[in-house]
Every structure is written in structure tokens, then in C-alpha cells.
Amino acid sequence: HHFRLACLFVLTLSALAHAKTCNRYYLGGQSNMDGYGYTKDLPDDLKQPMKDVLIFHGNTDADAKPVNGRGTWAPLQPGHGVGFQFDGKANKYSNRFGAELTFARRMQELDPQANIAIIKYSRGGTSIHINAAGNFGCWDPDYTAGAGLGKGVNQYDHFLATLRNALATRDIDGDGEDDTLIPAGIACMQGESDAAHTEEIAKQYETNLKRLMDLVRAALRVDDVPVVIGRISDSKNGGKLTWRHGDIVRQAQADFVSKDAAAALVTATDNYGYSDPWHYDSKGYIDLGAQFADALYKIAHPEAGKPGASEAGKE
């Protein structure tokens, strides 16, 4: 009898060891968060799936369409860039990547003990302001257009659906034990579309950004969860500005961050090359993920105090 009890005890302990606690990060925004890096440009160490990092990448949809945000938890691998989609059963990976790969890798370097879970929902071309949405969509929670199941549904709703779908799975790594996900940070790369329209829209950006980040924090159920904003930058393609009122939005991003004790700005984007007038090149996305991780880690661990890549990338 003693022997059997001992065996049972060992089994119970090993079962408990698999119930993971994960730091959960949300990555959102428009196309430079989608990611336009080419997977063929990745260094070999980033081409392999990261078995110990899980990602839930929600399907995007247009405004006035029924809520989507469907997806599945899976190990992080290349292919979560533009063109990625969940087909209802499995992830269909593209030949592109975004900030998620180096974000996860850098977080692991900074915090080797932590388990990392990423929720991603971003949609190219989307603005916060309703009147800058064009054909791409907006994140304004007051959006009311559409009919039937799509009435009033926009990017904010698809984001909420992504979150709901992701959190409906209790056992994200499929080992038979419920995992605990602790909201740990938000990375946002957005603002280009709000800078491309009228000066009036650009001037409302700080107010709109603050409101959206407050709502995303509320959705994550942690009030002061760290937020990192990627500063928009301009390719000045052919000597012309791509984002007409980019300077206003850049200032708004800086002002938001300066007034929020748990927010930081990634400014290294000013140094990135471009693969087209709107999107960074592969090298840019490789750096951007690490910058987001450094900045979020620094907000959460002010005592760490050692300058990370985000300091080095400023000049």
C-alpha cells in the first residue's frame, strides 16, 4: 500500500508541474504590426518554431461584418505576417513576419523564467478615427454603421472577440492542465492612417489613442498594464511625405506616453529602411520586436535600470 501511495503522489506532483503561468501580451495596430518582413530574410535561429511560446492570432475582418477574431493557440513560428489567416481549423502561415518573433525571443532573454503567450489582432490600413477609416476600418468604439449581425461591429469589436476566443481556451498548450494567463503588456503600432487624412483628425489622435489604450487595458482587466507605442515614421518616398500630418501624430504619441506612467515610446523606427512607401523592411521588423520587448520589460521592472536596446536605438 505504501508503494502505491508514493506512486500516486508522484503522479499528482508531475501533473501540477504542467499548469503553466504565462505572461500574456497583446500586439495590435495596423499594417506595420501585421508585419511585412519576408521569412526568407530571417536568421536561421528565428526560422524554427518556438515550442515554448504560444500565440493566438485572431482573424481580421472589415468593419460592419459579423464579429470574427477566430483563431487557435499554437507555438510561435514565422508566417504571422500579412497574409496569415486561420481557416476555421488550422493556422495558414504566410511568407511574411512581424514584430512577434523577436519580441518573444527578447522577452525570453530578459526574463528566462517567464512563460510567454501572445495574442495578436491587427489590421492593415486601420485608423482609430472613424472618418479616416477608408476601406480598411477603424477602432473607434462608437462606430455604428452596418446592418444585421454586422451592425456597429468594427476593429475594436473584432479585437474583443479575439480576446474572448483566446481566453475561452483554459489549456493553451494542450497538455491537459489549465494555464493561467497574466496580462503583462500591450504593444501598439498604429497611427499612420490617422496621419494621412485631415489635420483635424491628426489633432484628435492623442485623445483617441488614450481612450483606445484605456479600453484595451480594461478589456485585459488590468488598469495600468504597460503599454508601448511604436512611433510612426515616414519613408519620404520620392521626397514626398507618405503621412501628411505625421508630425502631429508623432507628437501626440509622445504626449500620450509622457502623461502615462506605464507607457513608453519606441523611436528606433526612424532608423528603419522600407520595402515599399508604407512598410518597414525585414531588418526593421527584426529590430522592432526586440525594441517592444525591451521597453515593456523596462516599464514592468524599473529597478532593472540597465539600458536595453531601446536606449541604444534612440540616436
Buried (B, 14 or more C-beta within 10 A) or exposed (E): EEEEEEEEEEEEEEEEEEBBEBBBBBBBBBBBBBBBBBBEBBEEEBEEEBEEBBBBBBBBBBBBBBBBBBBBBBEBBBBBBBBBBBEEEEBEBBBBBBBBBBBBBBBBEBBEEBBBBBBBBBBBBBBBBBBBBEEBBBBBBEBEBBEEEBEBBBBBBBBBBBBEBBBEBEBBBEEEBEBEBBBBBBBBBBBBBBBBBBEEBBBBBBEBBBBBBEBBBEBBEBEEBBBBBBBBBBBEEEEEBBBBBBBBBBBBBBBBBEEBEBBBBBBBBBEBEBBEEBBBBBBBBBBBBBBBBBBBBBBBEEEEEEEBBBEEBEE
